[in-house]
Amino acid sequence: MDSHAHAFEQALEPSVGTPLRCPRVMSAQTLTVATPVTMIGTLLTALLYIPRVAVLAPAAIRMTRRRA
């Protein structure tokens, strides 16, 4: 029973809550708010790419089945 006593002990770590240092200099970046223009652009991009994915999906499925 004594061998399992360490499972209930709290680990002492001096670096808890301290962020790790990054070797690169990180500049502060602002948050961008989605505007109607960006939303419309995202919608148009999705409308252009979704049909391509739907057309190519059967070919991709066939290729993966052949490999197995």
DSSP file (Angstrom, degrees, kcal/mol; ACC not computed):
  #  RESIDUE AA STRUCTURE BP1 BP2  ACC     N-H-->O    O-->H-N    N-H-->O    O-->H-N    TCO  KAPPA ALPHA  PHI   PSI    X-CA   Y-CA   Z-CA
    1    1 A M    >         0   0    0      0, 0.0     3,-1.0     0, 0.0     4,-0.3   0.000 360.0 360.0 360.0 -31.4    0.0    0.0    0.0
    2    2 A D  G >   +     0   0    0      1,-0.2     3,-1.1     2,-0.2     4,-0.4   0.793 360.0  64.0 -67.7 -26.0    2.9    2.3    0.7
    3    3 A S  G 3  S+     0   0    0      1,-0.2     3,-0.3     2,-0.1    -1,-0.2   0.751 102.5  49.3 -70.0 -21.6    4.1    2.0   -2.9
    4    4 A H  G X  S+     0   0    0     -3,-1.0     3,-1.2     1,-0.2     4,-0.4   0.428  84.3  91.3 -94.6  -0.4    0.9    3.7   -4.1
    5    5 A A  G X  S+     0   0    0     -3,-1.1     3,-1.3    -4,-0.3     4,-0.4   0.807  76.0  64.9 -65.6 -29.8    1.1    6.6   -1.7
    6    6 A H  G >  S+     0   0    0     -4,-0.4     3,-0.7    -3,-0.3    -1,-0.3   0.718  87.6  70.9 -68.1 -18.8    3.0    8.7   -4.2
    7    7 A A  G <  S+     0   0    0     -3,-1.2    -1,-0.3     1,-0.2    -2,-0.2   0.781 100.6  45.4 -67.2 -25.5    0.0    8.8   -6.5
    8    8 A F  G <  S+     0   0    0     -3,-1.3    -1,-0.2    -4,-0.4     2,-0.2   0.477  91.6 101.1 -97.7  -3.1   -1.8   11.1   -4.1
    9    9 A E  S <  S-     0   0    0     -3,-0.7     2,-0.4    -4,-0.4    -3,-0.0  -0.577  76.7-118.1 -82.0 145.7    1.0   13.4   -3.5
   10   10 A Q        -     0   0    0     -2,-0.2     2,-0.2     1,-0.1    -2,-0.1  -0.692  27.5-122.0 -85.4 131.0    1.0   16.7   -5.3
   11   11 A A        -     0   0    0     -2,-0.4     2,-0.8     1,-0.1    -1,-0.1  -0.505  18.5-136.3 -72.5 137.2    4.0   17.2   -7.7
   12   12 A L        +     0   0    0     -2,-0.2    -1,-0.1     2,-0.0    -2,-0.0  -0.848  30.7 169.7 -98.0 108.7    6.1   20.3   -6.9
   13   13 A E    >   -     0   0    0     -2,-0.8     3,-1.2     1,-0.1    -2,-0.0  -0.972  23.7-160.9-120.9 118.6    6.9   22.1  -10.2
   14   14 A P  T 3  S+     0   0    0      0, 0.0    -1,-0.1     0, 0.0    -2,-0.0   0.727  88.9  58.7 -70.1 -19.8    8.5   25.5   -9.9
   15   15 A S  T >  S+     0   0    0      2,-0.1     3,-1.9     3,-0.0     2,-0.2   0.258  70.1 133.2 -96.3  14.5    7.5   26.5  -13.5
   16   16 A V  T <  S+     0   0    0     -3,-1.2    -4,-0.0     1,-0.3    -3,-0.0  -0.478  80.1  10.8 -66.7 127.7    3.8   26.1  -13.1
   17   17 A G  T 3  S+     0   0    0      1,-0.3    -1,-0.3    -2,-0.2    -2,-0.1   0.391  98.6 119.5  86.7  -3.6    2.0   29.1  -14.6
   18   18 A T    <   -     0   0    0     -3,-1.9    -1,-0.3     1,-0.0     2,-0.0  -0.847  62.9-129.6 -96.9 122.7    5.2   30.4  -16.2
   19   19 A P        -     0   0    0      0, 0.0     2,-0.2     0, 0.0    -3,-0.0  -0.368  26.1-107.3 -69.8 150.3    5.0   30.6  -20.0
   20   20 A L        -     0   0    0      1,-0.1     2,-0.3    -2,-0.0     0, 0.0  -0.487  34.8-111.2 -74.6 146.2    7.8   29.1  -22.1
   21   21 A R        -     0   0    0     -2,-0.2    -1,-0.1     2,-0.0     3,-0.0  -0.592  24.7-145.9 -79.4 137.6   10.2   31.5  -23.7
   22   22 A C        -     0   0    0     -2,-0.3     4,-0.1     2,-0.2    -1,-0.0  -0.885   7.3-143.9-103.1 133.2   10.0   31.7  -27.5
   23   23 A P  S    S+     0   0    0      0, 0.0     2,-0.3     0, 0.0    -1,-0.1   0.770  81.7  73.1 -69.3 -22.5   13.3   32.3  -29.3
   24   24 A R  S    S-     0   0    0      1,-0.0     2,-0.5    -3,-0.0    -2,-0.2  -0.635  91.7-111.1 -91.3 150.4   11.6   34.4  -32.0
   25   25 A V        -     0   0    0     -2,-0.3     2,-0.6     1,-0.0    -1,-0.0  -0.684  32.9-153.3 -78.2 124.2   10.3   37.9  -31.3
   26   26 A M        -     0   0    0     -2,-0.5     2,-0.3    -4,-0.1    -4,-0.0  -0.882   3.6-149.4-104.6 123.0    6.5   37.9  -31.4
   27   27 A S        -     0   0    0     -2,-0.6     2,-0.2     1,-0.1     0, 0.0  -0.636  27.6-102.2 -89.0 149.7    4.8   41.1  -32.4
   28   28 A A        -     0   0    0     -2,-0.3     2,-0.4     1,-0.0    -1,-0.1  -0.490  38.0-157.2 -70.7 135.5    1.4   41.9  -31.0
   29   29 A Q        -     0   0    0     -2,-0.2     2,-0.2    -3,-0.0    -1,-0.0  -0.919  10.0-128.7-117.7 142.1   -1.4   41.2  -33.5
   30   30 A T        -     0   0    0     -2,-0.4     2,-0.3     1,-0.1     0, 0.0  -0.513  25.2-110.1 -85.6 155.6   -4.8   42.8  -33.4
   31   31 A L        -     0   0    0     -2,-0.2     2,-0.4     1,-0.0    -1,-0.1  -0.671  30.6-141.4 -81.8 137.2   -8.1   40.9  -33.6
   32   32 A T        -     0   0    0     -2,-0.3     2,-0.4     3,-0.0    -1,-0.0  -0.838   6.8-139.9-103.0 139.1   -9.9   41.3  -36.9
   33   33 A V        -     0   0    0     -2,-0.4     2,-0.5     1,-0.0     0, 0.0  -0.786  25.2-112.1 -96.7 136.7  -13.7   41.5  -37.0
   34   34 A A        -     0   0    0     -2,-0.4    -1,-0.0     4,-0.1     0, 0.0  -0.547  37.5-163.2 -70.6 118.6  -15.5   39.7  -39.8
   35   35 A T     >  -     0   0    0     -2,-0.5     4,-2.2     1,-0.1     5,-0.2  -0.556  34.3-104.0 -95.7 165.1  -17.1   42.4  -42.0
   36   36 A P  H  > S+     0   0    0      0, 0.0     4,-2.3     0, 0.0     5,-0.2   0.852 121.6  56.2 -57.0 -33.8  -19.8   41.8  -44.5
   37   37 A V  H  > S+     0   0    0      2,-0.2     4,-2.3     1,-0.2     5,-0.2   0.925 108.3  45.6 -66.1 -43.9  -17.3   42.0  -47.3
   38   38 A T  H  > S+     0   0    0      2,-0.2     4,-2.3     1,-0.2    -1,-0.2   0.870 112.2  52.3 -68.0 -34.7  -15.1   39.2  -45.8
   39   39 A M  H  X S+     0   0    0     -4,-2.2     4,-2.2     2,-0.2    -2,-0.2   0.907 110.8  46.8 -65.9 -41.2  -18.2   37.1  -45.2
   40   40 A I  H  X S+     0   0    0     -4,-2.3     4,-2.6     2,-0.2    -2,-0.2   0.907 112.0  51.3 -67.0 -41.2  -19.3   37.4  -48.8
   41   41 A G  H  X S+     0   0    0     -4,-2.3     4,-2.2     1,-0.2    -2,-0.2   0.896 110.3  48.9 -61.5 -40.8  -15.8   36.6  -50.0
   42   42 A T  H  X S+     0   0    0     -4,-2.3     4,-2.3     2,-0.2    -1,-0.2   0.903 111.3  49.9 -65.3 -41.3  -15.8   33.5  -47.8
   43   43 A L  H  X S+     0   0    0     -4,-2.2     4,-2.3     2,-0.2    -2,-0.2   0.916 111.4  48.0 -64.0 -43.9  -19.2   32.4  -49.1
   44   44 A L  H  X S+     0   0    0     -4,-2.6     4,-1.6     2,-0.2    -1,-0.2   0.893 110.9  51.3 -64.9 -39.3  -18.1   32.9  -52.8
   45   45 A T  H  X S+     0   0    0     -4,-2.2     4,-2.0     1,-0.2    -1,-0.2   0.914 110.7  48.7 -63.5 -42.1  -14.9   30.9  -52.2
   46   46 A A  H  X S+     0   0    0     -4,-2.3     4,-2.6     1,-0.2    -2,-0.2   0.902 109.0  53.0 -64.3 -40.3  -16.8   28.1  -50.6
   47   47 A L  H  < S+     0   0    0     -4,-2.3    -1,-0.2     1,-0.2    -2,-0.2   0.805 111.6  47.0 -66.4 -27.8  -19.3   28.1  -53.5
   48   48 A L  H  X S+     0   0    0     -4,-1.6     4,-0.5    -5,-0.2    -1,-0.2   0.866 119.4  36.7 -78.6 -37.0  -16.3   27.8  -56.0
   49   49 A Y  H  X S+     0   0    0     -4,-2.0     4,-2.0     2,-0.1     5,-0.2   0.779 102.4  68.2 -91.7 -27.8  -14.5   25.0  -54.1
   50   50 A I  H  X S+     0   0    0     -4,-2.6     4,-2.4     1,-0.2     5,-0.2   0.920  99.4  50.6 -62.3 -44.6  -17.3   22.8  -52.8
   51   51 A P  H  > S+     0   0    0      0, 0.0     4,-2.1     0, 0.0    -1,-0.2   0.889 109.5  52.3 -60.9 -35.8  -18.4   21.6  -56.3
   52   52 A R  H  X S+     0   0    0     -4,-0.5     4,-2.3     2,-0.2    -2,-0.2   0.920 110.7  47.0 -63.8 -42.6  -14.8   20.7  -57.2
   53   53 A V  H  X S+     0   0    0     -4,-2.0     4,-1.4     1,-0.2    -1,-0.2   0.906 111.6  51.2 -65.3 -40.9  -14.4   18.6  -54.0
   54   54 A A  H  < S+     0   0    0     -4,-2.4    -1,-0.2     1,-0.2    -2,-0.2   0.864 112.2  46.7 -65.5 -35.4  -17.8   16.9  -54.7
   55   55 A V  H  < S+     0   0    0     -4,-2.1     4,-0.4     1,-0.2    -1,-0.2   0.880 116.8  43.1 -73.1 -38.1  -16.7   16.0  -58.2
   56   56 A L  H  X S+     0   0    0     -4,-2.3     4,-2.1     1,-0.2    -2,-0.2   0.619  92.5  84.5 -85.1 -12.4  -13.3   14.7  -57.2
   57   57 A A  H  X S+     0   0    0     -4,-1.4     4,-2.4     1,-0.2     5,-0.2   0.911  87.5  51.1 -59.9 -46.4  -14.5   12.8  -54.1
   58   58 A P  H  > S+     0   0    0      0, 0.0     4,-2.3     0, 0.0    -1,-0.2   0.895 111.1  49.4 -60.1 -37.4  -15.5    9.6  -55.9
   59   59 A A  H  > S+     0   0    0     -4,-0.4     4,-2.2     2,-0.2    -2,-0.2   0.905 111.0  49.4 -66.3 -40.4  -12.1    9.4  -57.7
   60   60 A A  H  X S+     0   0    0     -4,-2.1     4,-2.0     2,-0.2    -1,-0.2   0.887 110.8  50.2 -65.9 -38.2  -10.3    9.9  -54.4
   61   61 A I  H  X S+     0   0    0     -4,-2.4     4,-1.9     1,-0.2    -2,-0.2   0.916 110.4  49.8 -65.7 -42.4  -12.4    7.2  -52.8
   62   62 A R  H  X S+     0   0    0     -4,-2.3     4,-1.9     1,-0.2    -2,-0.2   0.893 109.4  52.1 -63.0 -39.6  -11.5    4.8  -55.7
   63   63 A M  H  X S+     0   0    0     -4,-2.2     4,-1.5     1,-0.2    -1,-0.2   0.912 110.0  47.6 -64.8 -41.7   -7.8    5.6  -55.4
   64   64 A T  H  X S+     0   0    0     -4,-2.0     4,-1.1     1,-0.2    -1,-0.2   0.841 110.6  52.1 -70.2 -31.4   -7.8    4.8  -51.7
   65   65 A R  H  < S+     0   0    0     -4,-1.9    -1,-0.2     1,-0.2    -2,-0.2   0.850 107.3  52.9 -71.2 -33.6   -9.7    1.5  -52.2
   66   66 A R  H  < S+     0   0    0     -4,-1.9    -2,-0.2     1,-0.2    -1,-0.2   0.866 106.1  53.5 -68.1 -36.1   -7.2    0.4  -54.8
   67   67 A R  H  <        0   0    0     -4,-1.5    -1,-0.2     1,-0.2    -2,-0.2   0.840 360.0 360.0 -68.2 -33.3   -4.2    1.0  -52.6
   68   68 A A     <        0   0    0     -4,-1.1    -1,-0.2     0, 0.0    -2,-0.2   0.487 360.0 360.0 -75.9 360.0   -5.6   -1.2  -49.8
